[in-house]
Amino acid sequence: MTITIQTHRHPRTIWRVLFVHVAICTILLAGLLAGPVVSARPLIIEGVSEPPLKWQSPDGPKGIDVDILTTVLNDMEITDFTFRFVDTGKRLLHNAERGLSDIVLTLSQNNERSKYLQYPNEAHLLLDWRFVVRAEDARRIRFEDFRDLAPYRIGAAAGYSYTPAFWEAELDIETVARNDLLIPMLLENRFDVVPVNYLSTVYDVIQTGKRDQLAFLFPPLRRAAYYNPFSKASDYPDKDGFLENYDRIIRTMRDDGRLLTILERYLGQDGLDWWQSQYQQ
């Protein structure tokens, strides 16, 4: 930039001209150095601890959902964010409804939640409930419809809805007080078949070394899409733009293999099997 000073002006005028030019140059230089505009506060992401999807480890937040969303934010060049874990689903939804959090991890969609949550178009996960049997029974016990299970002892957790058709199928069902009792009772031969959350159960039995003792039946008893929605009450800027970018990146991750890589990181071969059951049918 060339500054021309006309010497016939009054000295005070000359200094004013110099001051204005210096100020303009300073502002332009600051704008160039500042780079992209960032939010004045971190993006707050909340969830309830639920391995392998999300949990707080001694080394920080971990899980499939944590890795997926971190990858999305890295692609968006958003570096100021924090994962927070609350103790109950009720607290999670309370915070989202009041704008005390921005993004909620791993929620299905329904009319009530849609009143205060803005959902992306893309579901990042399809979560299954499946029947599981002992590995030695995998050839003997099949599931195409509920009539296939009529000869067997079925265990189920009290208070779990599963599906109305499951409870109405006139099966030999015995309920137990807690969901975490089902796999031990199956392996003790007290039940022949039990319905479980596929993802969390696969992860648990991998951790306990019992994966080779179990076989999961296909098709799923129930399958539902899960999302990472935004709180409508959140004051985080440009939620619409964020969700548009989020959808695009999730589609790209599905196509370029990054989503599969995250699943295999936590589930090994079962991650590939699960991926194929969702996207390659």
N, C-alpha and C positions, 0 to 999 in steps of 0.2 A: 504494500500500500504506500503510495507517494503522498507526502504532506507538503503542500505549497503554502508558504507564509508570505503574505503581501506586506512589505516593510513599511508602507505608508500608513498602516493601521496603528491605532493607539496600542501601547504595550499591554494594557489590560485585556484588550480584545485578542491580541496574539496569544496570550496565556490561556484565555478561555478556549480558543480554537485548539490549542495543543492538548488541553485537558479533555475535551470532548473526544478527540481522536484516540488518545490513550485509553480512555474508558471504553470506547467501542472495541478497540483491539483486545483489551483485557476480557471483555465479555465473550467475544468470538473465540478466543483461545480457551477460556474456561469451558465453553460448550463443546469444543473439540476434544478436550481431555476428559470430560465427564463420561462420554460413552452413552449407552442406552439409559433411559430413565428407569429407575427401579422403585418399587413400592417403599413407603416410609416405614413399613413394619413387616415382620415375617409372616408368611403364609402359615396358618395354623391348621394342621391335619390331625384329626382325632380318630381313635378307634378303641375297641375293646380287645384285650389280649386274647388271641385265638390262633395258636400255632397250627399249621405253618403259614397262615396268612399274614399275621402281624403279632409282634410281641416285643416287649422291652427286655433286651438281654443286657448282661453286664458290659458288653461292648457297644451298646446303643441299640436303636430300633432295628429289628430284623423281620424277614418274612417275605412271602411272595408279593403281597400287596405293597409293602414298603419298597421293594426293589422295582416293581412296575412303576409306581408313582415317582420314585426318585429318577428313574430313567426318563420319564415324561418331562419332569421339571428340568433336568439337565438339557434335554433337547430344546426346551423353551428358553434356556439360559437364565432360569430363575434359581438363584443360589441362596436366597434368604427364606428358609422354610424350617419348620420344626414339627416333629411327630410327637403327639401327646396321647397317653393312654389313660382311660378312665375305667372305673371299676364295674360299671353296669351299663347295659343298653339304654336304660331309662335316663341315666345321666348324659349319655352320648347324644340322645335325641333332644333332651332339654337344652343342652349347650348349642346344638345346631339351630333349634327353633328360635333361640334368642340372639343368635349371631355371635356367640362366645367362641365359636370355632368357624373355620372357613370350609374345609372339606371333610366329609365323613367317609371312612373307609368301609367298603364291603357291605353294602345294603341292597336288598331287593327293593323293587318299586311297588308302591301301592298308592291308592288315592289319598289316604291320610298324610303320608309322608310327603307326597307331591305338593301339599299345601305350603310347606315351608322349606322344601329342598328342590333345587334345580338340577335335574338329572342330565348327564351327557347322553348322547345317542348311542354311544358304544358301550356295551357290557364288556368289561375286561376279563370276566370269568363266568363260566356256567358251572354252578355247583350241583353236585349229584347227591342223592340218597340212593344207596344200592344195598341189595341183599348180599350177605357174605356167608360163606360156608367153610368148613374145614377143607384143606387142600385135597385130602384123599376122597372127598365127596364131590369134587368138581365135575367129574364125568357123570355122576349119578343124579345130581340135583341140578335141574335147569329151571329157568324162569322166563316163560313167554307170557303167561297170564297166571292169575292167582290159583287156578285149578292145579297148576303144576306143583304148588307148595302144600296142597291139601294133606298129603301123607306124612308131613314132617312136623316136628315140634318147633314152633316159632317163638322166639323171645322178642320182647319189645319194651321200651322204657315208658313208664307211666308219665302222662302229661305231654307226650310228644304226639303231634297231630299226624305225622307221616302223610297219608292221604285218606280221605273218607273211604275210598274203595278198599284200602287195606283193612280197615276195621270192619267193613261190611262184608268181607269175603268169606266169612264162616270158616276161618282157619283155626287151627289149634294154637291159640296165642296165649302165652303166659307173660304177664307184665312184671317188671322188676322196678325197684325204687329209683335206680340211677342208670343213666345211659352207659357209664363207664364199666358197668358190671357185665354188659352183654358179651364182649369178646372173651373175657375170662371164662364165662359160663359156657360159651360155645366150645372153647378149647377143652373144657372139662367134660364135654359130651352131655351137658345138661340141656342144650338146645341143638337143633340141626341147622337152623337158619336164623339170622338176625338182620334187621335193617339198620344201617349206620350212615353217618355222614362220610362219604367216600374219601374226600380229601384229607380231613383231619385223622381219620382212622388209618389210612395208608401211611401217613407221616408217623403216627404213634407206633405202629407195629414195625416200621423200619427202625425207629429209635430203640425199640425194645428187643430187636432181633427175631421177631416172630412173623415177619412178612411171608416166609416160605411155608408157614403153617396154614395160610388162609388163601381163599380164592373168592374174588368178587364177581357176582353175576351181572350180566348185561342182558337187556337194557336196564337203565335206572328205574327205580321205583318212582322217583321224582327228580326233576331237573329245573333249576331256576336261574335266571340271569341276575348277576350282581354288578353293582356300579359303585363309583366313587363320586357321589353328588356334592354339589356346592350349597351352602346355606344361603337362602334368599335374604336373610337378615344380615349377612356378612357385609361389611363395608369395604372389603377388598376390591380394588379397582378392576373394571372391565371383566366381569365374570363371563359375559357372553363371548368375548374374544378368547378368554382362557379356555372355555369349554369347546369352542370351535377348533382351537389348536390341539386340545386334548384328544378329541375324536380323531383328528387326522393322524396324530402320532400313534395312538393305539392301533389304528388300521395298519400303519406302516410297520409297527412292531410285530403284528400278527403275520404280515407278509414276509418280512426280512429275517424271521427266525429268532428275534430277541425275546419275544414272549415265551417261546418254547424253551429257550436257554434258561430262563428264570425258573420255569416249572421243573426242568431237569436238575437244576441246582439243589432243589429241596426234595425231589421225589425220585430222582434217578430214572430208571426204565419206566416206572409207573407214570412219571411226568409225560413221557412220550406217548404211552398208551392212552392216558387221559386226553392229551392233545388230539390224538387221532380220533378218539371217540366223539370229540366235540366238533371238529372242523373238517374231518375227512370222511364223513358218513355219506 
